[in-house]
Amino acid sequence: MVFARLAAVADEETSVPLESSVARPLIVVVEDDYRASLALRMLIDDWGYSCIAVRSCQEAIQTLGNRLQQISAIITDVEIGGQMRGIKDALAIAGMLGRSVPTIITTGHSDFAAISGPFPVIGKPFDPDILHAWLAQKLGHG
């Protein structure tokens, strides 16, 4: 179902209008694979959250501007741009906010134990219900 809608929304803007993001928790997806980020964005929107998909911490800051403080949670791939920097990007966003932000790491690497960090890790491909349950637990929404 999600992938059938990919073509229909491929040209949509990745940012969420301010008026629609006020009432719904804002989730930032840091993912450099276009199809994965689009699929996640569609799922998260279907679950009742606002979502913005970006390729880096810097892009999140530029895209959100003064809405940066509205971030409720971060979902990030561990490998961004060929470097293991997803955790670093998530920590940088939280540092800019001056508060902790519920964060989950996704990865296609088979050795999850090698990915050290302060956040839970789920392997790709993952069951979307796992991510949905994590968001609902952390944010009490959806």
C-alpha positions in Angstrom: 0.0 0.0 0.0 2.7 2.5 0.9 4.8 1.8 -2.1 1.8 2.1 -4.4 1.4 5.7 -3.3 5.1 6.6 -3.8 4.6 7.9 -7.3 1.6 9.9 -6.3 3.5 11.9 -3.7 7.0 12.0 -5.3 6.6 15.6 -6.3 5.3 16.8 -2.9 7.3 19.3 -0.9 9.2 17.7 2.0 8.4 20.4 4.5 5.2 20.5 6.5 3.2 23.8 6.5 3.3 25.5 9.9 -0.4 25.3 10.5 -0.5 21.5 10.1 2.5 20.9 12.3 1.2 22.8 15.3 -1.3 20.2 16.5 0.6 17.1 15.5 4.0 16.1 16.9 6.8 16.8 14.4 9.1 13.9 13.5 12.4 14.5 11.7 13.6 11.6 9.5 17.3 11.8 8.7 17.8 9.5 5.7 19.8 9.8 2.5 17.9 7.1 0.6 15.1 8.9 -1.2 12.7 5.9 -1.4 13.2 5.0 2.3 12.7 8.6 3.4 9.5 8.9 1.2 8.1 5.7 2.6 8.8 6.7 6.2 7.3 10.1 5.6 4.1 8.6 4.2 3.8 6.1 7.1 4.4 8.8 9.7 1.9 11.1 8.2 -0.7 8.2 8.0 -0.1 7.7 11.7 -1.1 11.2 12.5 2.2 12.9 13.0 3.8 15.7 11.0 7.0 14.7 9.3 10.0 16.2 7.6 12.6 14.1 5.8 16.1 15.5 5.4 19.5 14.2 4.4 21.5 15.7 7.3 21.4 17.7 10.5 22.3 20.8 8.6 19.4 20.3 6.2 17.0 19.9 9.2 18.3 23.2 10.6 18.0 25.0 7.3 14.6 23.6 6.4 12.9 24.0 9.8 14.4 27.4 10.8 12.4 28.7 13.7 10.3 25.5 13.8 13.3 23.6 15.0 12.1 23.8 18.6 8.9 21.9 17.5 10.8 18.6 16.9 9.2 15.8 19.0 11.3 12.9 17.8 14.1 11.9 15.4 14.4 8.8 13.2 17.8 8.5 11.6 19.7 6.0 9.5 23.1 5.3 11.1 24.9 5.7 7.8 24.4 9.1 6.1 26.3 10.0 3.0 28.6 7.0 3.3 29.6 7.9 6.8 28.5 6.6 10.2 27.1 9.9 11.3 23.4 9.4 12.0 23.9 9.3 15.7 26.2 12.4 15.6 23.5 14.3 13.6 20.8 13.3 16.1 22.9 14.4 19.0 23.7 17.7 17.2 20.0 18.4 16.7 19.2 17.7 20.4 22.2 19.9 21.4 20.8 22.8 19.4 17.4 22.3 21.1 19.0 22.2 24.5 17.0 19.1 25.5 16.9 15.4 24.9 14.8 14.2 21.9 13.4 10.7 21.6 15.6 9.2 18.9 15.7 5.8 17.2 18.4 4.6 14.8 17.7 2.5 11.7 20.4 0.5 9.9 20.9 -2.0 7.2 24.1 -3.2 8.9 23.7 -6.8 10.2 25.8 -6.2 13.3 23.6 -4.0 15.5 25.9 -4.5 18.5 28.7 -2.7 16.7 26.5 0.4 16.6 27.2 2.0 19.9 25.2 4.9 21.1 22.6 6.2 23.5 19.6 5.3 21.2 17.7 2.1 20.4 18.5 0.5 17.0 16.2 -1.3 14.6 17.4 -3.2 11.5 16.3 -2.6 8.0 14.0 -3.8 6.7 11.8 -3.4 9.8 8.2 -4.0 10.6 6.6 -0.5 10.5 4.4 -1.5 13.5 7.6 -1.6 15.6 8.4 2.0 14.7 4.7 3.1 15.2 4.7 1.5 18.7 7.9 3.3 19.6 6.6 6.6 18.5 3.3 6.1 20.3 5.2 5.1 23.5 7.5 8.1 23.4 5.0 10.7 22.3 1.7 9.4 23.5 0.1 10.1 20.1 -0.9 8.3 17.0 
